[in-house]
Amino acid sequence: MSTTRAWLLATTVLTPIGCGTLSAQEQPAVIVSPSAEGRAELARVVSSALNGQPVNLADDALTRDSVLTIERRTPPGPQGRAATGRTLEAPERFTLVLRESRCVLVRAADGRAFPLDEARCVPAAGVR
């Protein structure tokens, strides 16, 4: 195989992998000193990203890990209560990143970015 063909093959195979990584200007982050306003903003942003679906988030969401996973609610049954069984839809995944010193929530499914104005973030690597 020629060097050019090998390079093209490697580029074709590795390009999709690179598209799912963070850019050089952003890094995984966590929220520090969460406030009531920041938690409310986070819930609003996540709900908006999910087309207005209501969400329940823990008070410590994104304070220990940069990944937020939202599971689908169990659909209501005939009497209006949660139906038994399992929800087969995949959970939604978000990653909190620092982008040029701003906290930004990125939705994994489509890469949409949602800036958080109330949250104060630090790089996740420095927190443990």
N, C-alpha and C positions, 0 to 999 in steps of 0.2 A: 504494500500500500504506500502510495506516495505521501510525502510529508504534508502536502496541501490537503489531500483527501483525509488524512488522519486528523489534521487541525479542524477541518470543517465538521467531521463527525463528532469530535470532542465538543466543539462549540454548540452543535445542534443538541447534543445530549445534555450538556450542562446549563444551557441558557434557561430552561424552565426552572431549574433548581435555584438559580440566582434571582429570579423574579420574586420568589417568596421570601427573600431575606430583607433585612433592614438596610436602608441606605447608609452611607458613611456619615451623614449628618444626624442620624437618629440612633437611639439606644434604648433598650428596655428600661422601664422606670417603675417606681412605686410611689404611692402618695404618702407624704409625711404630714403629721399634724392635721388629720382630717377634721374638717369643720362641718357643721350642719348644712351650711350653704353649699359646700363642696359635695357632700353626699347627695343633696337634693339635685344639684346640677348633674352629677354622674347618673342618677336614676333617670332624669329627663333626657339626657343624651342617649343612653342605652335604649330607652323606650322609643325615642324618635328614630333611632337606627333600625328598630324592629317594627317600623310602621305603626307606632302608637300603642303597641302591646304593653300592658302594664307589667312592671318588673318589681320584684322584691330583692333588694340587695342587702347583704350584711353590712353592718356599720364599719367593719374592717376590710371591705372589698378593696382590692388593689393596694393594700398596705404592706403585704408580705410577699406578693408575687405580682408579676407584670401581666399575667394572663387572667382574664375573666371569662368564665364559661357560664352561659345562661341556658338552662334546660327548658324545654317547652312545657307548658302547663298541660296537665291531663285534661282532655276535653270533657265538658259536662255530659252526664248521662241523661236519661229521660226525665228524672225528677229534679234536674238542675244541679245535683251534686256531682262531684268528680266521678267519672266512670272508672270502673275497675279495668285493669289491663295496663298495657305499656304504651307510651307514646313512641312511635317509631321514627319520628323526625330527629335528625342529628341536632345536637345542641349548637347554639351560636357561640362563637369564640371571638373575643376582643383582646388586643394587646395594647397596653399603655406604653407609650414611648416618649422620650424627650426629643423634641425636634427644635433645634435652635433655641434651647432653654424654655420651650413651651411644652406643657403637658398635652399630649394628643392621644386620643383613643382611636385605634385602627381596627375596623371590622375585618376579620379574616376572610369572610365569604366573598367580599367584593373589593377590599382594600380601601373603602371609603374612610376618610379621616375626619374626626370630630375634635376640635380644640376644646380644652377644658380651661376656662378662665379662673375659676374659683380654687382649683386644686394646686397644691404645691408639690412638685415631684423632684425626686433625686434618682440617679442611676440605680437600677436594681442590683447591679453587681456589688455595690458597697453596702447593701443591707442584708443581714442574716441574723 
